Amino acid sequence: MFDYILSLGGTVFMPIIMIIIGLIFRIPWLQAVKAGVTVGIGFVGMGLVIVMAIDSLSPPIKVMIERFGLTLHVFDVGAGPASGVGYATAIGAMIIPVIFLLNVGMLVTRLTKTMNVDIYNYWHYAITGTVVQLMTGSLIYGVLGAICHAALSLKMADWTAKRVQNIVGLEGISIPQGYGSSSVPLFVLLDAIYEKIPFMKGRNIDAQEIQKRYGMVGDPVIIGVVLGLIFGLAAGEGFKGCATLMITVAAIMVLFPRMIRLIVEGLMPISDGARKFFQKHFKGREVFIGLDTAVTLGHPTTIAVGLLLIPIMLILASILPGNKVLPLADLPVAPFFICMATVIHRGDLIRTLLSGIIVMITVLLIATQFAPYFTDMALKGGFSFAAENAQITALSVGNMFGWSISELMSLGMIGVVIVVGIVASIILVLRKRELPE
């Protein structure tokens, strides 16, 4: 049953979920259908833009890899194959009902305000759980590790909800996605550090501020043209190649926000219906709809910094001590890795870029460390992209929650107790706390 649900894909599954949620919240059925389908249209459009980004950026990325002389031997296969690997494991087979029941239990006991409907991305928890299982030899520890990752994700979603809503422009949502939520503590820490630096304190330099100061220089189209030119020159492209990249990257800068606007348009009646439903039946209790990080990608800072990080990532991969990962499949979708930095830093370009560089260092190192376990999972799952004599990984598995949980639990019972204690403490400490907008 769950295999069939996952086979529908996000573009079909998410609209169905949204229609069901809309009907539960007493939205008129035609309005619920329109809202759900509009969300689906937005995801289809976003998927087309992502495919365009991958198709147009992959060739220059490969040229840059050759020019930089990268000979790293652990290959990044991307988030798509990684999700398949996660769900092909023993923990992946049970992850949907386990995490769904955890979420409902935390909602009922008021330990979270988020209902995570982004079921497809439960694979992040399955990867964490399976790494724990491989490290400890215990399926029970593995399931507990996955549960701890999911619980932390829900609390990060609650904590950042108001700021997410402010950035996206939609009330009643939060981001519990397994990677995005794990980057929040680092970005919050870095934001506090930036506030101590004199020339960064109290300043917010986003695309709108640049546009206000320098006119068209801050326009997304112009930013896209400049970024496309940088890509073209870095890849040694001629006039035709540079011009194509300039137009394509400008198109990405413009089309991403428009597709996100469609998703937000579809979510608005559902969000409004949820708010009215809980005000009427639960004495005004606030509940957030937990969504994929994709809904945050419409911000110009996220797209611009994400694209800038592509050549920076290749440089980092070549000089970072301890890194063995050759960034490939996940590289064209780099904006996903820093979308929560945009949220935490309120769209500030400089802070988001600095935080992006720092977080990608952690991603490379964790993805390197997880490579043997990820390769083992892929081989046992019978995936054709896994070979006996080569290691694979995915940048998208390089999240700090997964790494810290697995490292501590590898200590055995004492590590498990420490993890459970830390997670329980975080849940209680953040129970009534939220980051300000």
N, C-alpha and C positions, 0 to 999 in steps of 0.2 A: 504493500500500500504506500509506504513512505517513498520507495523507489519511484513509483508512478507519479507521486506528488512532485518530487524533485525533477522528474523528467519533463514536467510541464514548462520549466524555466521561469525566470522572474517576470517576463513580459506577459505570461498567462496567469501564473500563480498569484502575483501581487494584485492584479485587478479582481480576481475571484475573492481573495482575502478581504480586500477593501469593500467590495459589494456586501459580503457577509457582515463585516463590521458595521457598515452603514445601516443595514437592515436591523441589526441588534440594537443600534442606537436610535431606532424609530425614524430614520430618514425615509421619505416616500420612495417606493421601490424604483421608479424610473430615474429619480435623482441619484439614487445609490448606484444604479447601473451606469449612468452617465459619468459619475464621479470615478468609479472603478475603471471604466474603459479609458477615461482621460488620463488617469495615472498610467495605465498600460501604454497608451500612445506616447506619453512622455518617456517611459522606459525604452520603448522601441526606438524613438528618436535619439535618445541618449546612447543606446547601443550602436546605432548607425554612426554617430559621431565618434564613438570609441573605436569602432572598426576603421573608420577613416583615419583616425589618429595613428592607430597601429600600422595600417598599410602605408601611410605616408612617412612616418617617422622611423619605421624599422630599417629601411635601406640605409639612410644616413647614419643611424646608430651603428649598424654593422661596419660601415666605412670608418666611423670614429674609433670603433674597437680595434680595427686593423691599424689605423694611424697611431693610436696610443700604444700599440704593441701588446695588448692584453692577452696573456696566455693562461688565464685562470681555468681550473679544471672542474669546478662545481657549477653546473649549469642551472640557471633560473628558468623553470618551465612555466611559471605564471600562475595566477590565481584560479583560472578555470580548471586546469588539470589538478591543482592542489585541492580544490573542493571535492573532485572525484576521488582522489586518494583518501581524503578524510572520511568520506561517507562509505568507502569500501572496507574500512576497518571494523573490528568487533564493536568498538565504542561508537563508531559512526552509525552502525546499524540501529543502535538504541538511543542515539543522542536527541532526536526530535521529541519523543514522548518524555524523556527524562528532563530536558531543559524546559519544555512547556509546562510540566507539572511543577518544577521549581519556580518558574515565573508566576504561575497562578498562586502557589503557596505564599510567595513573598508579597504578592498583591493583597491577598486575603489578610495576611498578618501585618499589613502596612509597612513592610520592610522595603518596599519599592513603590514608586508611582508609575513605573514603565511597564507596558504590555508589549513585549518584543514580538512584532508580527513579521520581522525579517527572518523567517524560518530558514530560508536558503543558506544564510550566512552562519547557521549553527555549526558549519563545518570547522570554523576556527576552534570551537570548543572541543570538537572531536580530535583535531590534531594535537592540541595540548594534552588531552586525556591519553591519547595513544603514545605520545612521547613519554609521559609518566609511566604508562604500562610497560613500555620497552625498557625504561631505566630501572624499574623496580621489580618487574616480573609479576606484578599484581594488577589484575583487571579491576578490582575494587578501588585500589588507589587511583587507577586511571580514571574511572568514572568520577571519583571524588575530585580529582584535579580538574576535570571538565566542568563540574558543577561550580567549583570555586572560581574558575575563569568567568563563567556565565554570571555568577552573583556579583563579581566585581564590575563586570560590564554594565549590569543593570544600575548599580550605584553610581558609576561614572555618568551614565545617561541621565539619571535624576539630577546629579550635581551640576551638569552643564546644560540642562534643558532650557532654561530661560535665555542663556546666551545663544544657544543654537537657534531658538525661535526668533531671536532678534536678528541674527545674521541671515537666516533663511527667509524670514518674513512670514512665518506661519505659526500660530499658537497651537499648543497641545501636542507637540512632537518632541522626540528625543532621539539620541543616537547611541544604541547599545552594541553596535557592530563590534565583533571580536578584536579586530586590529585597531580601529579608530578609537575605541574606548580605552585601549591599553596605552595609547600615546598621551592621554590627557594628563596624568600626574607629572610627566616630564615637561610638558608645555606649560603647565601651571607654575612649576618650579622655575623654569626659564623666564617666564613672564615676570615673576617676582624679582629675579636677578636683573632683568632689563630695567626695572623701575628704580634700581639703585645706581644705574649708569647715568651720569648727568645729561649727556646729549640725547638720551632716549627717554628719560623720565617724563611722563605726562604727555608725550607726543604720540600722534597717530598718523602715520603716513600711509594712506591707502590710495587706491586708484582714483577715488573721487577727490581726495586732497591734491593729488598730483595734477588732475585735470583742472581743479580750481586755480592752482598756482601757475601751471604751465600750459593751460589750454589743451589743445588736441594731443599733446604728448601723452596724456593719461588716458586717452580714448582706447578702449579694448582693441579696436581695429588696428590702430597705430602700434600698440604694444605687440599685437600678433605679427605684424609686418616686421618689426625689429627682431622679435624672437626667431621668426622664420629665417631672416637673413643671418642671424648668429648660427643657427643650425646649418644652414647651407655653407657658410664659410668654414665652420668647424669640420664639416664633412668633405671639404674641398670641391664642392659642386661648382659648375659653371653657371652662366646666366640663366639658362632654362631651369636647372635644378633649384637654384636659389629663388627664382621667381615663383616656381611651383610651391616651394615650402613656405614662402612668404604669404601667398594667398591661402594655402591650406591651414597654416597656423592661425591666421587672422579669422578664417572660417570657424575653427575650433573655439577661439575666444568669443565669437558671437553666438554660435549655435548651442554651445553647452548651456549658457544661462537661459536661452529660450526654451530648451527642452526641460530644464529644471522648473521653469515657470509653469509649464504644462502640468508637471507632476504636482506642483504646489496648488495649481488651480483645481485639480481633481481632489486633492486632500482637504481643501478648505471646507466644503460642506460636511465632510466626515468629521473633521476636527470640531466644527461648530456643533454638530449633532452630539458628539461625545461630551462636549462641555455641558450642553443643556441636559443630557441624560444623567450625568453624575450630579449636577446641581439639584435635579428633581428627586432622584432615587437614593442618593448617598450623601445628602446634606452638604452639597457643594464640594465633595471630595474631588481633588485634582488627580487625573490619570492621564499619562502621556502615551501616545502611540509610538512605539520604538521602530525606527526605520533605518535603512541602509545609509551609509555615509554619502551615497550618490546624491542625496537631496541637498547636500551642502556644496556641490561642485559648481554651482552657478556663480559663485563669487569670483570676480576678476582676479583677486589676489591669489586664490587657490589655483586657478588655471595658469596664470603667469608664472608664479613661483614653481609650480609643479613642472612646467615645461623647462624652466631655467635649471631645475635640478637634474635633468637628464644628462647633459654633458658633465655636470659637477659629479654626478654619481659615478660616471665612468672614470673620472680622475681619482675619486676616492677609492674605487675598487682597485685601481692600479698601485696606489701608494699606502693603503691602510694596512698596518701590520696585523697579521692574523686572518685577514680576509682571503677566502678562496673562491668566492662566488663571482661568476661572470654575469652581470645583470643583462637580461635579455627580454624575456616575455613580459615581465611586469614593468619594464622601464617606460614604455610609451604611456602608461596610465599612472605616472608618478604623482599627479595631483591627488589621487586617493590617499597617498601616504601622509600628506600634510594638511588635509582638509580640516582636521580638528585644531591645527595650529592657527589657521585663519580664524576659527571660532574663538579660541582662547585669547588670541592677540587682537581681537576685534578688527580684523582685516588689515592690520599693519603689515606693509610689504617687507620692511627691513627685518622686523622681529620674526615674521613667518619664514623668511629666507634663512636666517641664522638658525632658527629652530629646525627647519627642514634639513639643513646640512647635518646638524647634530643627531637628529633622529635617524637619518639614513645611515649614519655610522653604526648605530646600534642595530639597525635592521640587517646590514651586511654581516655583522659579527654573529648575530643570533641565527641568521639563515645559514651561515657557515657551520655553526655548532650543531644545528638541527639536521644538517645534510645527511649524515649516516642513518638517522632514524627515519627521515622522510624517504630516503632511497629504499630502506627496508620495507616501509609501508607500501610503496609503489610496486616493488617486486612481488610482495605477498599478494597484492591486489591484482597482479597480472597485467599491469599497464605497459603498453608497448614502448612508451618513452623512457622506461627504466631499463638499464642494461647492467649486467653483472659486474662489469669492469669500470663503471663510471658512476659518479655520484651526482645526484640532482637535488634541487631544493626549490624554494619559491621565496621571493622577497616578502610576499604577503604572509608567510608563516613567521617572519622575524618580529614577533611582537613581544613586548616586555612582560606582559602577564603570563603568557605561555612559558617564557624562559624562566622567570623567577619561581613560578609554581613548580615546574619540573625540576629545577635545580634543588630547591628545598626538599621536595618529596623524594628525591633520589637518596636522601639521608636515611630513609626508612620511617619507622613509626614516629620518631621525634620530629622529623621534617614535616610529616603529615599534620601532627599536632600544631606545629608552628604556623603552617599555612592556614589551617582552619581557624586558629586563634587570630591571626592577622586579618583574615577576611571578615570574621565576625566583628572584630573591633572597628574595621573600616565601615561596615554596614551600620553599626550603632552610632559611630561618631558623625557620619554623614546623613543620618536619618532625617534630620530637619534642617540640613544646610544646603544652600544652593549658591553657585557663583552668581554674582550680580550681572545684570545685562550689560 
